[in-house]
Amino acid sequence: MDPRALSIYLKWPLLRFGLIAAGLIFGVELILMWALPWILPPGAPYWIGAIVDASALAVICGPLLWFTSVRPVRRLAILAAGEYVQILDHAADAIIVIDEKGRIETFNAAAERAFGYAAKEALDHNVSMLMSSPHSQDHDGYLQRYSQTGVRHVIGMSREVVGKRKDGREFPCEIHVSELRTAGRRLFTGIVQDISERKKKQAELQEYWDQLATKNDELETLAQQLADLNTELSRTARHDGLTNLLNRGAWEEGAQLEHERHRRYRHRYSILMIDVDHFKLYNDQYGHPAGDRCLQRVAEAIRQSCRNVDLVGRYGGEEFVVLLPETELSDALVVAERVVVAVRSLNIPHERSKTASCVTASVGAAGSSSTEGFEPIVKAADDALYEAKKSGRNRVATATQVEPMVAATASK
């Protein structure tokens, strides 16, 4: 029983006991002092009077003190001890009190449930029986070092340890250790809480977060794939599937923007219309798969003949179109001639061509004007293309004149 707890209950009863005892002894002593001269014979030795006095005090005061003070205080102490035990046993957490040598002095009902030992099995045994290795081997050393140095490592703080039940099973627990000094003794109280459920919930939560992180990574991967797919779809929507050049719709959109810039800032641009000569005869001779490969090579030759800022598109069938920003018609004719040479230099055989023994191209060129849209310039370039084809193909023409490819013609 904790003496501090008892003192709460016994403070006033003990005071009463002291007052009653002092009063009884004083009263009995007065009576004896008056009665002894009448009781003892004259001339009796002093020691006989002392014995009679002490005996009378014991006989008279003993029973009176027992019934008036000692028995009530004893009953109150027993009641207080019982209440203290009930308080401990009704605590939700395990409460274990040990001495300086680690011997168990208190082991409440919650501790019995947690560790599987009855209180009588645990009392007076070393607390290391409740610990798993390596704490069980090191515990007494902790106590000894603390007693010698006073340096706290676990006293006054909470920590997680692994407890061991009577059947050998281990379980996670949280323990808070406090120190009590009483009656010249040093005691340590440990409040132990089984945290198995908490650990289980933490593990489940961690697993949930891990799964969530995995799903998040998967979603990010899918989002990236979707973004890539959207980019590819956007590119596909704007590009010709065979030649990878701008399709007609995307090219016309770009051409309209360039024409608006031309109207606002008076920046010149030119348009080239390009047609593969006698391509229908090529398809008839070599088949459509070969024709597709031919168009792919021609498209690449046209692209390489132009700048990165130029809009190069497939206008339809074997026709291609190029818009050259910031380019006068005279400079556009240079690019057109470069295209004709590049296509012929591919040396793609064309046995049925009426122009050359290989695939060739004709180009019509037109410069920008103050029209409402780019369509009239496209029409002018198309008219020029017609003139180039009518003049023998494998050459460049404008809407007003035909410019044969000298180098190309010389190579025929």
Secondary structure, DSSP 8 states (H G I E B T S, - for coil): --HHHHHHHHHHHHHHHHHHHHHHHHHHHHHHHHHHHHHS-TT--HHHHHHHHHHHHHHHHHHHHIIIIIHHHHHHHHHHHHHHHHHHHT-SSEEEEE-TT-BEEEE-HHHHHHH---HHHHTTSBGGGGB-TTHHHHHHHHHHHHHHH---SSBTSEEEEEEE-TTS-EEEEEEEEEEEEETTEEEEEEEEEE-HHHHHHHHHHHHHHHHHHHHHHHHHHHHHHHHHHHHHHHHHHHB-TTT-SB-HHHHHHHHHHHHHHHHHH---EEEEEEEETTHHHHHHHH-HHHHHHHHHHHHHHHHHHS-TTSEEEEEETTEEEEEEET--HHHHHHHHHHHHHHHHTT--B-TT-SS-SB--EEEEEEE--S-SSSHHHHHHHHHHHHHHHHTTSSSEEESS-EE--HHHHHT-
